[in-house]
């Protein structure tokens, strides 16, 4: 009996070996795991665990997690780890440094995720972390050092000596010196609606007020934790109308601009702060940090408009009507194009020619859309350019568990080449320095199927997945020089 059982098990094994399971991804034939990983190149891919309070470094050339850190170990009891950006490192395997921030407070309740926590910690930390070739080490909480605690996009300047962080609950961006940590400038945005109801606070027009902020007598700002929030949690992807629909609480809902990020022109001279509920971005001269104009992206008004200077540190612009909210923005790595995603009401990608040295002369060049991009979803979301600026990959986001996709856009003729399904809750993506692959992540907010996906740039086919638990809203490939910095999650997208 025992021998018959052994023979049966052996036969089952031989059958499984003879008829391997098929995959929807590209077939690697008889290659070993090591052979597959070698095709991806020697890149380190950082993934923050959105609700797990972690950051992991994946060695894409071996499939191993190189190192990881948990901020719970440092006393963060509400570590909603959000956006990340890495400084260039000539050899990331020997060491690198990155900035990752966190949200806090009632962001814990976003999407109605189950929790027993009744009084979540305020959060809003800005962690500077250094990998020493063996492990990750927490260097500093920049929010604690400066008093300016912000929780959305982190973007590193093209010179890698400073970085910007935005926040859509406080409507503030700060520009920070890398080392030693200090705030170079801080700017606040406020929306003053013509109609004092949530439903018409933006469609009824209003006034955008831009004002510089300053630290107190102790040299620190007074924006730690949830201090200064207008709404209790960030507007989720495709949720720019949540305030209009009464789905968000907070003390100053009608004044929300929902600042997303400050993105940098590759020449370092200009930066654009994108404002989601306003449907545009404010252009800043980075030598003075004075705003010089407002770029609006909805199709009816797409263009650059002048600002009115009220006093030395205050500017305004009257906007008759917000035709559509916007979201992600970014420059192509050659600096020739600026993109702004119109979401919810228009759902397209507005492309501006940014070659003119005077940003007031940037012009609308093209609008990328598809017949089925209608309504709030699929929401054109995060983007990543190839090093040659000829393609841009754009996340097509739906609420989980609906499968999400990636649109491959010809960035010369500005047409969609194809759409690739990658899985639920897709978020940021980026190109490798050699331009051969796109790395991206799925399942950030909603704790569903998660992982890292790889797209072959030459064929625009999904090459496969690497396992990665804990869900990721952001990711970044460690750049190895300033040129690769331009195609990473910072500074340009």
N, C-alpha and C positions, 0 to 999 in steps of 0.2 A: 504493500500500500504506500509506504513512504517513498519507494523508488518511483512508482507511478506518479505520485504528486510532484516529485522533483522534476520528472520528465515533462509533465504538463506545464509547470512554471517555466522551464527552460524553453518550451515551445512558444509560450506567450511572450517571453522576452525576445526570442528570435523574430516573431511576427512584428513586435513593436519596433525593433531595429530595422527590419526590412521595409516597414511602411511608416516612416516618421510623420508626425502631425504636420499638416500644412499651415502656413502663415499667410495672412493677407499682406504682410510687408514683403519687401524685396527678398528673394531667396539668396542665401549666402552659400549655397551648395554644401560641400563637405568641410567648409572652413571651421576651424576651432574658434572658441570664444576669443582667444588672443588675436587671431588673424582678423576677426571682425573689428575688434577695438582698434587695431593698428590703422585701419582705414579711416578712422575718425581724426587721427592726429593727436599730438600731445597738448591737450587743452584741459584746463581746470574750470569746471562749471559750478558756480555757487548757487544754491537754492535755499532760500529762507522757508522755514516751516510756518505757514501763516498763523495757525492757532496752536502750534506745538511749542513755540518759543525757541526755535533752533535755527541754526544755519549749518548746512553741510557743504563740503567741497568734494565734488565728484571728479576723479581722474578719468577722463573720457577715453584715455588710451589703454586702460586696464579694466574698467568697469567697477573699480573699488571706490568706496568712500574714503577719501584721503584723510579727512579730519572733520570734526564737527564740534559745535559749541551749543550749550543750553543756557539761556539767560535766566531761567528759573534758579539756576545755581547761584546767581548773583543777586537774588532777592526780588526779581521781577515776578510778581504774582499775577499779572495780567499781560503776558508777553505776546501781543498780537503783532508779530513780526511782519513788516510790510515791505518797504522798498529798499533796494540795495544798489550800490555802485562800487566798483573796484578801481584802485589806482594802478597804473601800469607797473609791471614788474618784468625785468629782463628775463628772469628765470623764476616763474611762479612756484616751481617745485621746491625752490630754496627759501621762498618767502614772499608774502604779499600783504597788502593792507586794504581794508575796505570799510565802508560806512554802511550801516543798516539801521533803519529807524523802526519805531513801533507806534501803533496807535494805542488807544486805551479807553477807559471809561466804558460807556455803553456800546462801543463798537463790538464788545463781546456778544451783543444780542443781534448783530447784523444777520439778516436772512432768517431770524427766528431760530437760530441754532440752539439746541437744548443745553441748559446749564443750570446748576443749582446755586450758582453765585448770585447773591442779591445785591452786594455792594462791591462791584469790581474796582480794582485799583485804578488810579488815574492814568498811569502809563505815560505815553508820549516821550519815550527815550530815544536818544540818538547814540548808537554804539559805534565806537571806533575799535576795530578788531584787527589783530595782526597774526598771521600764520608764520611760524618760525622755522618751518621745514619739517616739523614733527606734529605740532598741535596748534590750535587756535587759542589766543590769549586776549582777554578783554583789556584794552588799553585805557578807555575812558568813556564816560557818558557825557557827550558834548552838550546835551540838553542841560545837565546839572551844572556843567562848567560855565555856560553862557547865560542860562535862564531863558533861552529861546528854544522851546521844545515843539518840534514840528513833525508830522507823521505821514506825509505822502512822498512824492518822488524825490529821489536823490540823484543829482546830475553833477558830474565832475567837469570842471572847466577844461578847455583844450590844453592848457598849460600844466594841468594836473597839480597845481599848487593851491587850488581852492575848489569849493563845491557849493552847490545850492540845494536847499530843501524847501519844498512847498507844503502847504497844508490847506485842505479844502474845507475843514471845519472852522478854522480860525481866519482863513483868507489872508495868510501871511506867507511870504517867502523870505528866507534868510540866506545870505551868502557868507560862508564860513572860510576862514583861513585854515589850511590843512594842519600846519604845525608851527608854533603852538596854537591851540584852538582858540579862536576868537571870532566874533561876528564882524564882518566887513561892512555889511549894510543889511537893513531889514525894511521891508515894504509891506504896507497893509492896503487891502482893497475892500471897498464897501459899495453896495448897491443900494441906491435910494429910489424906490419904485414910485411911479406916478399914481398907481392904483394900490391901495393898502389892503388888498386881499391876496391870499396865497395863489388863487387861481389865475389872477391877472398881474401879479407882481412883476413878471418879466415880459409877457406878451403885450402888456399895456405901456411898455417903455419905462425909462427912468434915467438916472444919472449914475455913472460910475465915478467914484472918488478914489484917488490913488494918493497915499500919504506915506512918507518915510517915518520910521519909528526910531527911537533912541533908548539906550539903556538908562537905568537909574544911577544915582550917585555912587553906588557900589560897583558900577561897571557891568551889572547884569540886567537882563530884560526880565519883565514880570509876566512870562508866559510859560511857566512850568506846568506839567500835567495838563489838565483840561482847562486851565485858565485861558479865557478868550474864545472858547468855542461858541459858534452861533447855532450849530445843530449838534445833536447828541451822538450821531454817527455819520460816517462819510456816506455820500451818495454812491451807491453801488454802480457797476457797469450798466449802462442803459437806464439808470435810475435818476436821470437829470430832472424828470418831472415828478419825482416822489414828493417834493415839497408842495407842488401845485395840487397833487392828489391827496394831501394830508397824511402821508405815510411816514413822515419824519417829525420828531419832536425837537424842541430846542428853543432858547430864549430869543433868537434874532433870525428867524427863518427867512423872512422876506428880504433880508439884507445879504443873503448868501450869493457869492460869486463862484463858489466851488473851485477854487484855485487847484490846478492839477500839478503843474511843473514849470520850472524855468529851464528852457532848453537853450543851448548855446550854439551860435553860428560857429562853424569850424575855424573861422579866423579869430575868434575870441572877442571880437569888437561888439557884437550884438547878442542880446539874450531876449527871448520871448516868454512871457508868463501867460500860460493858457488859462482861461476862465471858462469853466464848463457851462454854467447857467447863462452866461452872457453871450456865448457863441463867438468867441474870438480870443485874441491875445494882445497883451501890451508889450510893445518893443522897448527895450532899455539899452542905453549906451552904457557899456560895462566899465568905461573909464570914469564916469561920474555917477552912475546908477540913477540917472534921471530918465524918466520915460520920454520917448520921442514921438510915439504914435500908437494908434490902435488898429490892429488888423482884424477885420471881421470876416468870418468864413461862410456864413449862409449864402446860397447862390444869388439871392436878390440884392445883396449888399456887399458881396465879396470885394475887398479892397482895403487900402490903408487910409485912415482918417486922422486928422490932427487933434491934439489935446489942447485944452485951455489951462494955462498955468495960473493958479489962484494966488499962491504965495511961493516963497522960496522952496517949500517942500511939499506942496499939494497941487495936484492936477485933477482935471475933471473932463468928462465927455458926456454929452447928452445922446442917448440912443432912443429913437422913436419907438422901436419895437424889436424885440428879440425874436427873429424868425425861426431859429432853431438853436438848441444847445449844441455845444461841441465837446470834444474830449481830448484825445491824444494829439500831440503836436510834435514835430521834429524836422530837422534839416537833413538833407542828403549829405553824405560825408564829403562830397566835393563842394558843398555850400551853394550849389546852383538852384536848389529847390527847397521850399518850406511847405510842409504838409500839415493840414489841420482837419481832423475828423469831425464832420457834422453828424451828430447822432440824433436818434429818436424821431425828430420830425422830418429830417431830410435823408439821413443815412447815406452819406457819400464821403469821399475824400477830396477836399479842395486843395489844389496844387497851385502854389505861387512861384513865379520866377523871382528868385532872390539874388540874382547876379549883380544888380545895380548896387554900388557902394552906399547909395542913399536909400535907406529902408522905406522912406516915404514914397519911393518910386517902384517898390515891388508890385508886380501885377499878377492878377489871376491868369493862370496859363491853361489849366485843364481841370476837369471834374471827373473823378473815377467813380463809377457806380455800376450796378447790375440790376436787371429788371426785378429780381426777387429780393433786393435790399430795400424793403419797404417796412414802415412802422418801426418799432423799437428794435426788432431783431431780424436778421443777425446784426449785432452792433459792431461796426468797424472799430477795432479796439487798438491793441498794441501793434507796433511796427518795428521792423528791422531791415536795414539796407544791406546789400552786398557791398564789398569793398570798392568795386568799380562804379557804384551808384546806378547800375543798370537795372537792378531789380529791387523791389521792396516787398517784403512778406508781411501781411496784415492779418491779425487774429480776427476771426468772425465769431463773436461771442453770443451764446444763448444761455439762459439760466439752466443749471443742471436739473435733470440728467440728460437733457437734449444734447446730442453730439455737436461739438463745435468744429470749426474749420479754420483753415489758413488760406487766404487769397494771395496768389502769386501775381504781382502787378509788374508789367513792363514799364519801367521808370524812364523810358525814352519816349515811347508813344503813348504812355499812360492808359493802357488797356489791361483788363484782367486776363491773364493767360489761362489760369485754371484755379480750382478750389480743391483743397485737400482736407479730408476729414481726419481729425486727430484725437477726438474724444471729448468728454465733458469738461466744461469750466476751463477753457484754454486761456492762458495769460501771456506773459512776455516771451519773447524769442530773440535770438541774435545770431549773426553769421560768424563763422570761424575766420581767423585772420587770413587763411589761405583761400577763403571764398568758396570752399567746397561743400560746406554743410551749414544747415540751420539747426540750432538746438533750441528747444522750447519746453514749456512745462504745462501740465494740466492739473485741474482740481485745486484751486486756491481757496476760495471762500467756503465751499460747500461740503467738504469732507466726503467726496465721492471718489471714484476711480482716479488714482493719481499716478504720475510718472513723468519721465523725460522722453521726448520724442525727437527723432533725427530725420531731417529732410535732406535729400541729395539735391544740391543746387543745379547740377548739370541736367538732371532728368526731371526735377520737381516731383519726385516720388517719395513717399514715406518709406524711409529705410528701416525703421523699427523703433522699439522702445527699450529704455532701461528702467528697471524698477526704482521707485523713489517714493517712500511713504510720506505722510504728514501734510501733503497738500501745499502748493506753492503759488503765491500771487505774483512773485517776481523771480528773476534769475539774472545772472550775468556771467559771461565768459571773462576770465581774468585777461585783460589786454597785456601784451608784452612790450608795447611801445606806444608813443603818442598817436601813431597812425591807426593802430588797432583800437585805441580809445574812441576814435570817431565812429566806429561801428558797434561799440559795446552799448550796454544800456545807458551809457552816458558818453559824451555830453549831449549828443544831438537828438536822441529820441527817448 
